[in-house]
Amino acid sequence: MLRIYNTDVKTDSFDTLKKIKKGCWIDLVNPNQEDINFLTDSLDVDTSFISYLLDDEEQPRIDYDDENDIKMIIIDVPIREKKKNVSRITTIPLAILVIKDSYIVTVSLEEVPLLKDFKQQKVKEFYSYKKTRFIIQILYRTASLYLRYLRKLNREIEKAEEKMLKATSNRDLAHLLSVEKSLVYMTTSLKSNEVVLERILKGNVIDLYEEDNDLLEDAIIENKQGIEMANLYREILSSTADSFATIISNNLNTIMKFLAGITIVISIPTMVASFMGMNVPLGPIMEMPYAFLILLGISVVLSLVVAFILKKKNML
């Protein structure tokens, strides 16, 4: 899917266009070959350069194509996905291209949530023709989005801790492992993004203006904070998961111990009834009119005595 957005230089009105013009923003989301051909023909660039960006394993980096006059920044952005009824946070690459110093092109395999704010004009001082500001705003909001997702993961860890004492299911442990996997993805991506941000700060990738430096430095600070938070949460989660596994095992042992005790108590009336039911003479008790009630009482008394002993031994 290819969409073209443009901010009018005179009126600052933000519109969707059908044709590419200077200063516009071109957003490619999982584009087909027709979209790629339209873009490359309109901007007179090599088709292969766009095509190889459609790889979900692309690593954050900065690259150049002097022949086509393209500067490329690739970063990892966080998204929430759901597989087999398990929700987790993962990352996908987002490529930001500056073509011929006149066009901004974003390329991704999926719709990137943070770009929706730009499309819906929810970002202050966003203008498609201010390329440097636009790129830095994307970088800053990406770092902020990581922090937001990390706080959500922290709340999930806290909820898991509240359920921990009652946990008996592997499903609870599997949820923690899903959270841990999300943290691994985010930590790796944040560290890779940090390298990209530091290179941009040096000023040899895109032209940095004085008013944009503060925003870029804020993005770097947010990214560093994200790395520290992710590492901290991973340590907490690792400890929580170990405790979780131990508690699940202990809870299951407690249940098995209780069931074993109940089995012993219940087996006593069965044993008494089995002895009394044998085809052998039992003496005077057989002639008594209340023999059944007497045997039942004996069974109950013995069961209560055994139950009391087991309770004192913490087996019930």
C-alpha positions as CSV (number, residue, x, y, z in Angstrom):
1,M,0.0,0.0,0.0
2,L,1.4,3.4,-1.0
3,R,0.0,6.7,0.3
4,I,1.3,10.2,-0.2
5,Y,1.0,13.0,2.4
6,N,1.9,16.6,2.0
7,T,2.0,19.8,4.1
8,D,1.4,22.9,2.1
9,V,4.2,25.4,2.6
10,K,1.9,28.4,2.4
11,T,-1.1,27.3,4.4
12,D,0.3,24.4,6.4
13,S,-2.7,22.3,5.5
14,F,-2.1,18.6,5.6
15,D,-3.5,16.6,2.7
16,T,-3.4,13.2,0.9
17,L,-2.1,13.4,-2.6
18,K,-2.4,11.1,-5.7
19,K,0.9,12.3,-7.2
20,I,4.3,12.7,-5.8
21,K,5.6,16.3,-5.3
22,K,8.6,17.8,-3.7
23,G,8.4,18.0,0.1
24,C,5.9,15.2,0.4
25,W,5.9,12.1,2.6
26,I,5.5,8.8,0.9
27,D,4.4,5.9,3.2
28,L,4.9,2.3,1.9
29,V,3.3,-0.4,4.0
30,N,3.9,-3.9,2.7
31,P,4.0,-2.6,-0.8
32,N,3.4,-4.8,-3.9
33,Q,5.5,-4.6,-7.0
34,E,3.2,-2.0,-8.6
35,D,3.6,0.4,-5.6
36,I,7.4,-0.1,-5.8
37,N,7.5,0.6,-9.5
38,F,5.3,3.7,-9.2
39,L,7.7,5.1,-6.5
40,T,10.9,4.2,-8.4
41,D,9.6,5.5,-11.7
42,S,8.4,8.7,-10.2
43,L,11.6,9.4,-8.3
44,D,14.0,7.8,-10.9
45,V,15.7,5.5,-8.4
46,D,16.7,1.8,-8.5
47,T,13.9,-0.7,-7.8
48,S,16.1,-3.1,-6.0
49,F,17.0,-0.6,-3.4
50,I,13.4,-0.4,-2.2
51,S,12.8,-4.2,-2.6
52,Y,15.6,-5.4,-0.3
53,L,14.2,-3.2,2.6
54,L,11.2,-5.5,2.8
55,D,13.0,-8.0,5.0
56,D,11.8,-8.4,8.6
57,E,15.3,-9.3,9.7
58,E,16.8,-5.9,8.6
59,Q,19.0,-4.5,11.4
60,P,19.0,-0.9,12.5
61,R,21.7,1.0,10.6
62,I,22.5,4.0,8.4
63,D,23.2,3.5,4.8
64,Y,23.8,5.6,1.6
65,D,23.2,5.2,-2.1
66,D,25.2,8.0,-3.7
67,E,24.1,6.8,-7.2
68,N,20.4,7.4,-6.5
69,D,21.1,10.2,-3.9
70,I,19.4,8.4,-1.1
71,K,20.1,8.5,2.6
72,M,18.6,5.7,4.6
73,I,18.0,5.2,8.3
74,I,16.6,1.9,9.6
75,I,15.3,1.6,13.1
76,D,13.3,-1.0,15.0
77,V,9.9,0.0,16.2
78,P,7.8,-1.8,18.8
79,I,4.4,-3.3,17.9
80,R,2.0,-5.6,19.8
81,E,1.1,-8.9,18.2
82,K,-1.1,-11.8,19.2
83,K,-0.3,-15.4,18.4
84,K,-2.2,-18.5,19.7
85,N,-4.1,-16.2,22.1
86,V,-0.9,-15.0,23.6
87,S,-0.2,-11.2,23.3
88,R,3.3,-10.0,23.2
89,I,5.4,-7.1,22.1
90,T,7.9,-7.5,19.3
91,T,9.7,-5.2,17.0
92,I,9.8,-4.6,13.2
93,P,12.2,-2.6,11.1
94,L,11.1,0.8,9.8
95,A,13.2,2.3,7.0
96,I,13.2,6.1,6.6
97,L,14.6,7.3,3.3
98,V,15.6,10.9,2.3
99,I,15.6,10.8,-1.5
100,K,17.3,13.7,-3.4
101,D,16.9,15.9,-0.4
102,S,13.3,16.5,-1.4
103,Y,11.2,13.5,-0.4
104,I,10.7,11.5,2.8
105,V,9.8,7.8,2.3
106,T,8.9,5.4,5.1
107,V,9.0,1.7,4.3
108,S,7.6,-1.1,6.7
109,L,6.1,-4.5,6.4
110,E,3.2,-3.7,8.7
111,E,1.3,-0.6,9.7
112,V,3.4,1.2,12.3
113,P,1.2,2.6,15.1
114,L,3.4,5.6,15.8
115,L,3.1,6.9,12.3
116,K,-0.7,7.1,12.7
117,D,-0.3,10.1,14.9
118,F,1.5,11.9,12.1
119,K,-1.2,11.0,9.6
120,Q,-3.9,12.1,11.9
121,Q,-2.1,15.4,12.6
122,K,-1.7,14.7,16.4
123,V,2.0,15.7,16.4
124,K,2.8,19.3,17.1
125,E,5.1,21.2,14.6
126,F,5.0,18.3,12.1
127,Y,5.5,19.4,8.5
128,S,6.3,17.0,5.7
129,Y,8.6,19.4,4.1
130,K,10.8,19.8,7.2
131,K,12.6,16.5,6.6
132,T,15.1,16.7,9.5
133,R,12.5,17.6,12.0
134,F,10.2,14.8,10.8
135,I,12.9,12.2,11.1
136,I,13.9,13.3,14.6
137,Q,10.2,13.4,15.6
138,I,9.9,9.7,14.5
139,L,13.0,8.8,16.4
140,Y,11.8,10.6,19.6
141,R,8.3,9.1,19.5
142,T,9.8,5.6,18.8
143,A,11.9,5.9,22.0
144,S,8.8,7.2,23.9
145,L,6.8,4.3,22.6
146,Y,9.4,1.8,23.9
147,L,9.0,3.4,27.4
148,R,5.2,3.2,27.2
149,Y,5.3,-0.5,26.3
150,L,7.9,-1.2,29.0
151,R,5.6,0.3,31.6
152,K,2.8,-2.0,30.4
153,L,5.1,-5.0,30.7
154,N,6.0,-3.9,34.2
155,R,2.3,-3.8,35.1
156,E,1.9,-7.3,33.7
157,I,4.8,-8.5,35.9
158,E,3.2,-6.9,39.0
159,K,-0.1,-8.7,38.2
160,A,1.8,-12.0,37.8
161,E,3.4,-11.5,41.2
162,E,-0.1,-11.0,42.8
163,K,-1.3,-14.3,41.3
164,M,1.9,-16.1,42.2
165,L,0.9,-17.5,45.5
166,K,-2.2,-19.2,44.0
167,A,-0.5,-20.4,40.8
168,T,-0.8,-24.0,39.9
169,S,-0.9,-23.8,36.1
170,N,1.9,-23.8,33.6
171,R,-0.2,-21.2,31.7
172,D,0.8,-18.5,34.2
173,L,4.4,-19.4,33.8
174,A,4.1,-19.4,30.0
175,H,2.7,-15.8,30.2
176,L,5.8,-14.7,32.1
177,L,8.0,-16.3,29.5
178,S,6.1,-14.4,26.8
179,V,6.8,-11.2,28.7
180,E,10.5,-12.1,29.0
181,K,10.6,-12.7,25.2
182,S,9.2,-9.3,24.6
183,L,11.8,-7.7,26.8
184,V,14.6,-9.5,24.9
185,Y,13.3,-8.1,21.6
186,M,13.0,-4.7,23.0
187,T,16.4,-4.6,24.7
188,T,18.1,-5.8,21.5
189,S,16.3,-3.2,19.4
190,L,16.9,-0.4,21.8
191,K,20.6,-1.0,21.8
192,S,20.7,-1.1,18.0
193,N,18.7,2.1,17.8
194,E,21.1,3.7,20.2
195,V,23.9,3.3,17.7
196,V,21.8,4.9,15.0
197,L,20.9,7.8,17.2
198,E,24.5,8.5,18.2
199,R,25.6,8.5,14.6
200,I,22.8,11.0,13.7
201,L,23.9,13.2,16.6
202,K,27.3,13.6,15.0
203,G,25.7,15.5,12.2
204,N,27.1,13.7,9.2
205,V,23.9,11.7,8.3
206,I,21.3,14.4,7.9
207,D,21.6,18.2,8.2
208,L,20.9,19.1,11.8
209,Y,19.4,22.4,12.7
210,E,19.9,24.1,16.1
211,E,16.2,23.8,17.1
212,D,16.3,20.0,16.3
213,N,19.3,19.2,18.4
214,D,17.4,19.3,21.7
215,L,14.7,17.0,20.4
216,L,17.4,14.5,19.2
217,E,19.2,14.6,22.5
218,D,15.8,14.0,24.2
219,A,15.3,11.0,22.0
220,I,18.8,9.6,23.0
221,I,18.0,10.1,26.7
222,E,14.6,8.4,26.3
223,N,16.3,5.5,24.4
224,K,19.0,5.1,27.1
225,Q,16.3,5.2,29.8
226,G,14.5,2.5,27.8
227,I,17.6,0.3,27.8
228,E,18.0,0.7,31.6
229,M,14.3,-0.1,32.3
230,A,14.4,-3.1,30.0
231,N,17.5,-4.5,31.7
232,L,16.0,-3.9,35.1
233,Y,12.7,-5.5,34.2
234,R,14.5,-8.5,32.8
235,E,16.3,-9.1,36.0
236,I,13.1,-8.7,38.0
237,L,11.2,-11.0,35.6
238,S,14.0,-13.6,35.7
239,S,13.7,-13.7,39.5
240,T,9.9,-13.7,39.4
241,A,9.9,-16.6,36.9
242,D,12.2,-18.7,39.0
243,S,10.0,-18.0,42.1
244,F,6.9,-18.7,40.0
245,A,8.2,-22.1,38.9
246,T,9.1,-23.0,42.5
247,I,5.7,-22.0,43.9
248,I,3.9,-23.9,41.2
249,S,5.9,-27.0,42.1
250,N,5.2,-26.5,45.8
251,N,1.5,-25.9,45.2
252,L,1.3,-29.1,43.2
253,N,3.2,-31.0,45.9
254,T,0.8,-29.7,48.6
255,I,-2.2,-30.8,46.5
256,M,-0.7,-34.3,46.0
257,K,0.1,-34.5,49.7
258,F,-3.5,-33.6,50.6
259,L,-5.0,-36.1,48.1
260,A,-2.7,-38.8,49.6
261,G,-3.9,-38.0,53.1
262,I,-7.6,-38.1,52.0
263,T,-7.0,-41.4,50.3
264,I,-5.6,-42.9,53.5
265,V,-8.6,-41.6,55.6
266,I,-11.2,-42.9,53.1
267,S,-9.5,-46.3,52.8
268,I,-10.2,-47.1,56.5
269,P,-14.0,-47.6,56.2
270,T,-13.3,-49.7,53.1
271,M,-10.8,-51.9,55.0
272,V,-13.3,-52.4,58.0
273,A,-16.1,-53.2,55.6
274,S,-13.8,-55.6,53.8
275,F,-12.9,-57.5,57.0
276,M,-16.4,-57.6,58.2
277,G,-17.6,-58.9,54.8
278,M,-15.3,-61.9,54.8
279,N,-17.0,-65.3,54.8
280,V,-15.7,-66.2,58.3
281,P,-17.5,-66.3,61.7
282,L,-17.2,-63.0,63.7
283,G,-18.6,-64.2,67.0
284,P,-21.3,-62.5,69.1
285,I,-21.2,-59.3,67.1
286,M,-23.0,-61.0,64.2
287,E,-26.0,-61.6,66.5
288,M,-26.3,-58.0,67.7
289,P,-29.2,-55.9,66.2
290,Y,-27.1,-52.8,65.8
291,A,-24.0,-54.5,64.3
292,F,-24.0,-52.3,61.2
293,L,-24.1,-49.1,63.2
294,I,-21.4,-50.3,65.6
295,L,-19.1,-51.1,62.6
296,L,-19.9,-47.8,61.0
297,G,-19.1,-46.0,64.3
298,I,-15.8,-47.9,64.5
299,S,-14.9,-46.9,61.0
300,V,-15.7,-43.3,61.6
301,V,-13.7,-43.2,64.9
302,L,-10.7,-44.8,63.2
303,S,-10.9,-42.4,60.3
304,L,-11.1,-39.4,62.6
305,V,-8.1,-40.6,64.6
306,V,-6.0,-41.1,61.5
307,A,-7.2,-37.7,60.1
308,F,-6.1,-36.0,63.4
309,I,-2.7,-37.7,63.2
310,L,-2.2,-36.7,59.6
311,K,-3.3,-33.1,60.4
312,K,-0.7,-32.8,63.1
313,K,1.9,-34.0,60.7
314,N,0.7,-31.3,58.2
315,M,-0.4,-33.8,55.7
316,L,-4.0,-32.5,55.6
